[in-house]
Amino acid sequence: IARCGLGGLGVVAEVTLQCVERQELVEHTFVSNMKEIKKNHKKLLSENKHVKYLYIPYTDTVVVVTCNPVSKWKGPPKFKSKYSHDEAIQPVRDLYQESLKKYRGEEIAAKPLDNNEPDINDLSFTELRDKLLALDPLNKDHVVKVNQAEAEFWMKSEGYRLGWSDEILGFDCGGQQWVSETCFPAGTLSKPSMKDLQFMEEVMQLIEKEMIPAPAPIEQRWTARSKSPMSPASSAAEEDIFSWVGIIMYLPTMDPRQRKEITEKFFHYRRLTQTQLWDQFSAYEHWAKIEVPKDKDELAALQARLRKRFPVDTYNKARSKLDPNQILSNNMLEKLFPLSDKI
């Protein structure tokens, strides 16, 4: 139980790592849609070492990213992209210039805002997206335009990338952001339940129905089951797989009022997914993403829900035995797993 003990069962003083050889991977990025994903989902999961889907709200675009070891016999694929990086990112640059005119006037848009403002051509895609969203982060129509530009960027970024695993498996998430990542069962590799795709369809429908200014991407990935009882992906069945989905809202501005408004909107977005989807799909939030409720009734409901999924009494018995003075405890553990006299 200590393998996912949330820091409450001990302090790691020494670690022995079992290493593997560094792998050279080939990453393949291509654009699809939900209809095609449904046809190819089982094949994509079973035939790739790593796979993730990036959904773009208010579009039918699903970006598929697969990663596999380079074939010793075939070598890396010989593929040349149709578009250069500049051509791929140009729609985002164009939208930024157009949006500057709308929000700050023609004269200001024609020149840098100040001497410290970087040249638009020096900005990466994620930096441009942050700047675009900062202009009007909670305006749904503006966010839709940004998402559409992102979909076009990915469409023109299809291709292959070769690199070592530590380079390829990383992901540029952009700037500061709120994230809620949930985990739920998705069948097995040989027999996916398709609940993972149903979950995403319902998330996208919810976004459009509630007109949430949801930026892109919503990332979906998969892992094997965990043998750690306190893991959201724990399962006794060796072949089980779990899907992880992260909804986000960026914090692209330092203005306190705007950040507060974005935070409130994000938690409304999160609450909608929680109340309408989590129980239906047996979804549980990543421990690091849980925000402890301030409301007593909400906290009690969360405590009861965690008890349905995790061996809370066993965990608390271990805490009482290994940390009787609660030196390792913290506010989150005390709120989510209150120690009672019965333990």
N, C-alpha and C positions, 0 to 999 in steps of 0.2 A: 504493500500500500504506500510505502515511502517513495516509490519511483515517481509518483505524481503527488507528492505530499504537500504541495503548495507552501513549502518552506516552514511548515509547522511541526515537523517531526525530527529535525536534526540539522546540523551544520556539516556541510561537506568539507572535510579537511584534506582529503587526498583522493585523486582520481586516476584510475588506470584506463587508458583509451586503447581500444582495438582499432587500428588504422587499416585503411584499404588504399590501394594505389590510386593516385590521382587519375581521373578519367577525362579524356577529351570527348566532348559532346557536340552533337550537331543539333541545333535548334531550328525547327521549321515553324514559321508563322504564316498562317493563311486565314482568310476571312470566309465565314460561312453564315448560316442562318439557322433558326431553330428547326425548321422542317428538315434540312439536310443533317443537322446534328442528331436528330432522332433516328434517322436511317443508319448513321455511322457510329453511334455512341458506343455500343458494345465493342466494336472493332478498335475504336480510338483508345478505349480504356485498356483492352487486353494486349494490344500490339505495341504500346509505347511505355517506356520506362517512367517517363514523367509527362503529364498532360494537364493543361488548365484551359478553362474557357473564360474569356473576358467579354461580358455583356455590356452593350452600350444602350442605356435607357432611351426610350422614345425613338429607337431605330430597330430594324430587324437584324442588325449586325451582331454576330458572335465571332470574336477573334479566337482562333484555336492556336495554342502554342504547345508543340510537342518537343521533347528532348530525348535523345537516345545516344548511346555510345557510337563513336565512329566505327563503321565496319572495317575490319582488318583486311577484308578481301576487296571490297568495292571502293573504300576510301570515302572522303566527303563528297556529297552530291555536287555536280557541276551545274550551277544555276546562276544566272545573272538577272538581277532585278530589272524590271521594266523602267523603274523610276529611281532617280538619285535621291539622296536624303533631302536635298533642298526642294526637289519637286514634291516629295511626300509631305513635307512640312508647310509648303506654301499656302495651302488652304487655311491653315491655322493662323499664319502670319496675316493673310488677307482679312480674315475675320477680326483679328486684333486691331488692325488699322481702321477697319470699318466701324468697329465698336468704339474705338477712341473718338472718332468723329461724332458719333451719336452721344456719347456720355461726356465728352470734354471739349467738343467744338472742333471745327476744321483747323483753326490756327494752331491749337495745342497738338493736335494729332500729327501735324506736319513736321514737328520737331521733337526731340527728346524732352521729357518733362523737366529734367535738370541735368547738371553736368555728371551726376553719378548714375544716371539712367543708362543701362547697357543698350547697345545697338540691338534692334529686333532680330537681326540676322545672326546674332551671337547666342540667342536664347535657345535652350533645348525645347523639345516638345512639352515636357512636363512643366517647365518654367513658363512657357507661353500659356499653357492651360491655366496655371495659377493666376497669371496676370489677367487673363480673360474673365475668369470667374470672379476675381476681386472687383471688377467693374460693377457687377450687380448679382451677387452670389445667390440670392433667394428669388430672383425673377425667373419663373419657370420657362418662359419663352426664350430668355437669353441663354439659360442652361441648355435648352434643347438645341439651339444653334451651335453651342460649344460642342455638344455631344455629336452633332452631325458632322462637324469639322473633324472631330476625333475619328469618327468612323471612316471618313475619307482618307485621313492620315494612315490608318491601319491598312486600308485597301491598297494604298500605294507603297506600303512597307512590307508586303508579302515577300517571303524569301527564306534563305537559310543563313545561319550564323554559326561559325565554328569557334570553339573556345574550351577552356578548362572548366570543370564542373563548378568551381567556386565563382567563376565569372558568369557562366550561362544561367545558373539557377537563381541568381539574384534578380530583383525586379525593382525598377525605379518607380516608387509609389507616388512621387510628387512631394509637395510640401506638407505642412502640418495638417492633420485631419482627425476627425472622429471616425472610429471604426467599430462596428459590431459584427463579430464573426461567430457564426453558429455551425455546429457539427451535427450530422444526423445520418442514420444508416441508409445505405444505398444498394443493398443486396450483395452480390459477389461479382468477381470479375467474369466468371463464366455465365452468370445469370443476374445482370443488373436489374434492380427493381424498377428503374426509370423514375423513381420518386425524386431523384435529384433534378431531373429536367422538369418534372411537374412543379417542384418547389420554385424553380426559377421562372417558369411561366406565370405562376401566381404572384411572385414578387413583381415582375414587370407589369402585370395587369393592375396590381395594387398601386404602383407608382403612377400609372396613367389615370386610374380612376380617382385617386386622391390629389392628382396634379402636384405631386411632390417634385421640387426642383432637384432631382437626383442626378448628380454628376456621374461620369464614367471613370473607370470601369467598375462593374461588380464582378469580382473574381470568384471563380469556382474551381476547386481542386479536390483531389482525392488522396486518402491515405489508407493503408492497411489498418486492421483493428489493432488495438493496444491490449496488452495483458495487465495493464495497471488499472485497478478498480476505480480509481478516482479520475481517470481520463475520460473526456467526453466521447472518445472513440473506443471505449472499453467494450470487449465482447468475448464470450467464451468460445465462439465459433471462429476457427482459424482462417477461414476463407472470407469472412465478412470484410466489406470495405465501407468507408465513411466519406461523405462529401462535406466539404467546408466551404461556406459562402460568406463573403464579407461585404456588407453595405457600408458606404462611406459618405461623408460630407467634408469637403476641404475647408480649412481655415486660412484663406489666402490673404487676409488683411490683419493688421495689428490694431485696428480700430476697436476699442472695447465694446461699443454698442453693437457693431456688426457681428463681432465674435459671439456675443451673448445671443443675438437673434439666430445665428447659424446653429449654435448649440441647442437652443430651444427647438428649432425646426428638425434637427437631427434626432433628438430624443422623441419627438412626435413620430417621425419616420420609423425609428426603431420600435416604438411602442405598437405601431400598426402591424409590423411584421410579427412582433411577439404575440399579440392578442389573436391575430388571424391565422398564423402559420405554425408557430413553434410546437404547440401541442399536437396538431394534426400530423406533423412530420417527425415527432419525437426529437426536436432540435434543442440543443443545449449550447449555451454561449461559451466560447473560449474563456478560461478562467481569467486571463489577463485583460479581457474586454468587459468584464462585469463591472458595472457601476452600482455600488450598494445603495438601495433605495432609502430615502430619508423618511418617507411615509411608513408608519408602523404596519398598516394593513398590507401594503405592497411588499414590505420586508418579510412579513409572516407568510405571504403567498409564495415568495421566492424560496424561503426556507423549506416549505412543504413540497415545492416542486423538486428541489434538489434531493430531498429524501427519497423521492420516487425513483431516481436514477442512480444515486450513489450510496455506498454503504456508510452513511453519516455516523451511525453509532459506533461502528468499528473504527472509523477514523478518529472520532473523539476519544475512544478508549485508548487508542495509541497515543494521542496527544497528552492525555492525562498521565499516562505511564511514563512517556519519554520526556515530557516537558511539564512536570507538575507545577512549576512556578510560572508557567506561561511566558517564559523569557522570549520564546520564538514567536509568540502570538502577535497579531496586529489587528487593526480595526476591522479589516475585511473578514478575517477568520472568525473573530468574535461575533460579528454580526451574522455571517452566513451559517456558522456552526457553533451556536452558543453551547457552552458546557453546562450540563445540568447535574443536579445532585444524584440522579439515577445512575450515572456512568461510574 
